[in-house]
Amino acid sequence: MQTNKHAKLARPALGRYGRNEWAILGAPCGVIQSLAADVIRAFSGSYASYACAWLDADHAAADAPRALPGMLAAGARMEWTDQIHSRRLQTAGMPDTHRFRILFNEADLILVNGNHHEAAAQIVIVDPTKENSLRKRLDQLTDVRLILRSDPAAPVFDFLKERLSGLSDIPQLDLSDRPGILRFFEQEMSRRRPSLHGLVLAGGQSRRMGRDKGEIRWHGRPQREYMADLLRPLCEEVYLSVRAGQQVDSAFPSLPDTFAELGPYGAILSAFRSRPDAAWLVVACDLPLLDAETLRFLVDNRNIGAMATAFRSPHDDMPEPLIAIWEPKSYAQLLSFLAQGYSCPRKVLLNTDTRLLDAPQAAALTNVNTPEELEKLGFKLREL
């Protein structure tokens, strides 16, 4: 009997380069570049602060043989150049899909010149001058999401009608209708918005407190239950993060730690391992003053274009990683930092694109680790 030698892992919904990618094809490259620039300009600004990316080819003397530039000609695999106002990375080899996904991990919206590269979804421009070029790329049309007409009077090509069985369900717009095109992307990005799941960190040893902080009844019931109830109206699902083998009596499902001995860092990674396409609202269970208003403020000010949204500590202005929303793209970043020997979630927030907020009530961020700290807050430890 043949058995699977590899662990069964939940894989994120990625295309060739990232989660949200569209190849634009069927028109001259200049037309495609102009459309892409308008979309990127809008979604990097007024529509939302998304991290946008563009993938194209070099069009200057494209058919002529060209010498490798700089240190690549000397045999270097990679060359990085700081050009003051921008940076340039050049590589000698063509990245494969796995490397592309690493390079584009931070991008929320990826547009691709479909005349030169493929992508998971496509936007087709019906342009009579590029009919033959589009016909050659029919195999690339695997998920056409929008059809644009360069000439409103021009009909859709017959070969497109034959290729696209669900043509009547695909929206069609004029190429000049920029507001309509931007609305299309707005709807697509809204539809693909990562769902928010809640994670209460309840797997700590609580050595300094001398007892399980998740069991303390600061609000009349175990603190982990109280925190999970606060998250429930804000999240699709709420889980209790527990140590491997830890038994917890709760109505909320447990999510065992699959990254041993890494503390909260491992708990966050374990959450992403189970749901890699979800965003995770992570809260520690040692926050007796945390309230629904503070959490609602965090969710309402979430920036899905950032790596994470977190509160700024009122004590040192550092990000609070354990009252934060971690977006799906932070999963790869957390793994990358771990591979470099770091297991501090705050260090990840400090070195990536994080939106920092000031809490409406700074006291709500107060955490309690010892009986002495608890007494300062005026609470009395009560036996369960």
C-alpha positions in Angstrom: 0.0 0.0 0.0 1.4 3.4 -1.0 1.4 6.1 1.6 1.8 9.8 1.3 5.3 10.7 2.5 4.5 14.4 2.8 2.5 16.3 5.4 -0.9 17.5 4.1 -0.7 21.2 4.2 -3.4 23.8 3.4 -2.0 25.8 0.4 -2.8 29.4 -0.1 -4.8 30.4 -3.2 -2.0 31.8 -5.2 -1.6 32.3 -8.9 1.7 32.5 -10.8 2.8 35.5 -8.8 0.4 36.2 -6.0 -3.2 36.1 -4.8 -4.8 38.7 -7.1 -3.3 38.8 -10.6 -4.7 39.8 -14.0 -3.0 39.5 -17.4 -4.2 42.2 -19.8 -3.9 41.2 -23.4 -5.3 41.8 -26.9 -4.0 45.3 -27.5 -0.7 47.0 -28.3 1.6 47.1 -25.3 1.4 50.9 -25.0 -2.4 50.6 -24.6 -2.0 47.9 -22.0 0.6 49.9 -20.1 -1.6 53.0 -20.1 -4.5 51.1 -18.7 -2.4 49.4 -16.0 -0.9 52.7 -14.9 -4.4 54.2 -14.5 -5.5 51.2 -12.4 -2.3 51.2 -10.3 -2.5 54.9 -9.7 -6.1 54.7 -8.5 -5.6 51.7 -6.2 -2.4 53.0 -4.7 -4.2 56.2 -3.8 -7.8 57.2 -3.5 -9.5 53.9 -3.8 -7.3 52.1 -1.3 -3.7 51.9 -0.2 -3.0 48.6 -1.9 0.4 47.4 -2.7 0.3 47.2 -6.5 2.8 45.5 -8.8 3.4 45.4 -12.6 5.0 42.7 -14.7 6.1 43.4 -18.2 9.0 42.8 -20.7 11.6 45.1 -22.1 10.4 46.6 -25.3 13.5 48.5 -26.4 15.0 46.6 -29.3 13.3 43.5 -28.1 14.3 41.4 -31.0 17.9 42.3 -31.0 20.4 40.3 -29.0 21.6 42.2 -25.9 24.6 41.8 -23.7 24.1 41.1 -20.0 24.4 44.3 -18.0 26.9 45.2 -15.2 28.0 42.4 -12.8 25.7 39.9 -14.5 28.1 39.9 -17.4 30.9 39.1 -14.9 29.1 36.0 -13.7 27.0 37.4 -10.8 23.6 35.7 -10.3 22.0 38.9 -9.0 22.7 42.6 -9.0 21.0 45.2 -6.7 21.4 48.9 -7.5 20.2 51.8 -5.3 19.2 54.5 -7.7 18.3 57.0 -5.0 14.6 57.4 -5.9 14.1 53.8 -6.8 15.9 50.5 -6.6 16.7 48.0 -9.3 17.1 44.2 -8.9 18.5 42.3 -11.9 18.9 38.5 -12.0 20.7 36.3 -14.5 18.2 33.5 -14.4 14.4 33.4 -15.0 12.6 32.9 -11.7 10.2 30.0 -11.5 6.7 30.2 -10.0 7.9 29.6 -6.4 10.5 32.4 -6.6 8.0 34.8 -8.3 5.6 34.3 -5.4 8.3 35.2 -2.9 9.2 38.3 -5.0 5.6 39.5 -5.2 4.4 38.4 -1.8 3.7 41.9 -0.6 1.6 42.8 -3.6 -2.1 42.9 -3.2 -2.9 43.7 -6.8 -0.7 42.4 -9.7 -1.2 43.5 -13.3 0.6 41.6 -16.0 1.3 42.5 -19.7 -0.4 39.5 -21.2 1.3 40.0 -24.5 4.4 38.7 -22.8 3.4 36.8 -19.6 0.5 34.7 -18.4 -1.5 35.1 -15.2 -4.3 33.2 -13.3 -7.0 35.6 -14.5 -7.3 37.6 -17.7 -8.7 40.9 -19.0 -9.2 40.7 -22.8 -9.1 43.8 -25.0 -10.9 43.4 -28.3 -8.8 45.4 -30.7 -9.1 44.6 -34.4 -5.4 45.6 -35.0 -4.3 42.8 -32.6 -6.8 40.1 -33.7 -4.1 37.6 -34.9 -2.0 38.2 -31.8 -4.9 37.4 -29.5 -5.8 34.3 -31.5 -2.3 32.9 -30.8 -2.9 33.3 -27.1 -6.2 31.5 -26.8 -4.6 28.9 -24.5 -3.8 31.6 -22.0 -7.5 32.4 -21.6 -8.3 30.2 -18.6 -10.3 32.7 -16.5 -11.4 35.7 -18.4 -12.9 38.2 -15.9 -13.5 41.3 -18.1 -13.7 42.1 -21.8 -12.8 45.6 -23.0 -13.7 47.0 -26.4 -11.3 49.4 -28.0 -14.0 50.3 -30.5 -17.6 50.2 -29.1 -18.9 49.2 -32.6 -16.5 46.3 -33.0 -18.0 42.9 -32.3 -16.3 40.3 -30.2 -14.2 38.0 -32.3 -15.8 34.7 -33.3 -12.9 32.7 -32.0 -13.4 34.3 -28.6 -17.1 33.3 -28.6 -16.0 29.7 -29.3 -13.3 29.8 -26.6 -15.4 31.4 -23.8 -18.4 29.2 -23.1 -19.7 31.6 -20.5 -19.2 34.8 -22.5 -22.6 36.2 -21.6 -21.6 36.2 -17.9 -18.4 38.1 -18.5 -18.8 41.9 -18.1 -18.0 44.0 -21.1 -16.9 47.6 -21.0 -15.5 50.2 -23.4 -11.7 50.6 -23.0 -12.3 54.3 -22.6 -14.6 53.8 -19.6 -12.0 54.2 -16.9 -14.5 54.7 -14.1 -16.3 51.5 -15.0 -13.0 49.6 -15.2 -12.0 50.9 -11.8 -15.3 49.8 -10.4 -14.7 46.4 -11.7 -11.4 46.2 -9.9 -12.9 47.6 -6.8 -15.6 44.9 -6.8 -13.0 42.2 -7.5 -10.7 43.3 -4.7 -13.7 43.5 -2.3 -14.8 40.0 -3.3 -11.3 38.7 -2.6 -10.9 40.6 0.7 -9.3 38.1 3.2 -11.8 36.9 5.8 -11.0 37.8 9.4 -10.6 35.0 11.9 -9.9 35.4 15.6 -7.2 33.8 17.7 -7.0 34.0 21.5 -3.5 33.0 22.7 -4.3 30.6 25.6 -1.4 28.2 25.4 1.1 30.1 27.6 2.7 28.5 30.7 1.8 31.6 32.9 4.9 30.9 35.1 5.2 34.5 36.4 1.5 34.6 37.3 1.7 31.2 39.0 -1.5 30.0 37.4 -3.1 29.8 34.0 -4.1 33.3 33.1 -6.7 32.0 30.7 -8.5 30.4 33.7 -8.6 33.6 35.8 -12.2 35.0 36.1 -11.4 38.7 35.8 -14.9 39.2 34.4 -16.8 36.4 36.0 -15.8 33.7 33.6 -12.5 32.3 32.3 -10.5 35.1 30.6 -10.0 33.0 27.5 -13.8 32.7 27.1 -14.3 36.4 27.7 -11.7 37.3 25.1 -13.2 34.9 22.6 -16.6 36.4 23.1 -15.2 39.8 22.4 -13.8 38.6 19.1 -16.9 36.7 18.0 -18.9 39.7 16.6 -15.8 40.8 14.6 -14.6 37.5 13.1 -16.0 34.7 11.0 -14.6 32.1 13.4 -12.7 32.3 16.7 -10.2 29.8 17.9 -8.3 29.3 21.2 -4.6 28.8 20.5 -3.3 26.0 22.8 -0.2 24.0 23.4 0.1 20.6 21.7 -1.7 18.2 24.0 -3.3 20.9 26.1 -6.9 20.1 27.0 -9.3 23.1 27.2 -13.0 22.9 28.2 -14.6 25.5 25.9 -17.3 26.0 23.4 -14.7 27.6 21.1 -12.6 25.2 19.0 -9.0 24.8 19.9 -6.1 25.3 17.4 -3.1 23.3 18.7 0.4 24.7 18.2 2.2 23.0 15.4 5.4 25.1 15.8 6.7 23.9 19.1 8.5 26.1 21.6 8.1 29.4 19.7 5.5 30.9 22.0 3.1 33.4 20.4 5.2 33.4 17.2 4.5 29.7 16.8 0.8 30.2 17.6 0.4 32.8 14.8 2.3 30.5 12.3 0.0 27.6 13.4 -3.1 29.7 12.6 -1.8 30.5 9.2 -0.8 26.9 8.6 -4.5 25.9 9.1 -6.0 28.9 7.2 -3.4 30.5 5.0 -5.8 32.7 3.1 -7.4 34.2 6.2 -6.4 37.3 8.1 -6.0 36.7 11.9 -7.0 39.0 14.6 -4.7 37.9 17.4 -5.1 38.8 21.1 -3.3 37.7 24.2 -5.5 36.5 27.1 -3.6 38.6 29.7 -5.4 41.9 28.8 -8.0 42.4 31.6 -8.9 45.9 30.4 -9.3 45.2 26.7 -12.8 46.0 25.5 -15.1 45.7 22.5 -14.7 49.3 21.6 -10.9 49.0 21.3 -11.2 45.9 19.1 -13.8 47.5 16.9 -11.5 50.4 16.4 -8.8 48.1 15.3 -11.0 46.2 12.8 -12.6 49.5 11.5 -9.1 50.9 10.8 -7.7 47.7 9.3 -5.4 48.2 6.3 -5.5 45.1 4.2 -2.7 46.6 2.0 -0.3 46.5 5.0 1.4 43.4 6.4 -0.5 43.9 9.6 -2.5 46.5 11.5 -1.5 46.9 15.1 -1.7 49.3 18.1 1.2 51.5 19.1 2.3 50.8 22.7 1.7 53.9 24.9 4.9 53.1 26.8 7.5 52.9 24.1 5.7 53.6 20.8 6.5 50.1 19.6 3.9 47.9 17.8 1.8 45.6 20.0 2.0 42.3 18.0 -0.5 40.5 20.3 -3.4 42.9 19.8 -3.1 43.0 16.0 -4.5 41.9 12.7 -2.1 39.8 10.6 -2.9 39.7 6.9 -2.3 36.5 4.9 0.8 37.9 3.2 2.5 38.1 6.6 2.6 34.3 6.7 5.5 34.2 4.3 7.2 37.0 6.2 6.9 35.2 9.5 8.5 32.1 8.0 11.2 34.1 6.4 12.2 35.8 9.7 12.1 32.3 11.4 14.5 31.0 8.7 16.8 33.9 9.6 16.8 32.9 13.3 14.1 35.3 14.7 11.0 34.4 16.5 9.8 37.8 17.8 6.6 38.9 16.2 7.3 42.5 17.2 10.5 42.4 15.2 8.5 41.3 12.1 6.1 44.3 12.6 9.0 46.7 13.0 10.7 45.6 9.8 7.7 45.3 7.5 4.9 47.5 6.3 2.7 47.8 9.4 -0.2 50.2 10.0 0.1 51.5 13.5 -2.8 53.0 15.4 -3.2 54.8 18.7 -5.7 53.1 20.9 -8.8 55.1 21.9 -8.0 54.3 25.5 -4.4 53.5 26.1 -5.2 51.6 29.4 -7.0 48.9 27.3 -3.6 47.7 26.1 -2.4 47.0 29.7 -1.2 43.4 30.1 -0.8 41.5 33.4 1.9 38.9 33.9 2.3 38.8 37.7 0.1 38.9 40.8 1.7 42.3 41.7 0.7 43.8 38.4 -2.8 42.5 38.8 -3.1 44.2 42.2 -2.0 47.5 40.8 -5.0 47.3 38.5 -7.3 46.8 41.5 -8.3 43.3 40.6 -8.4 40.5 43.2 -7.5 37.0 42.2 -10.4 34.7 42.7 -10.3 31.0 43.0 -12.1 29.1 40.1 
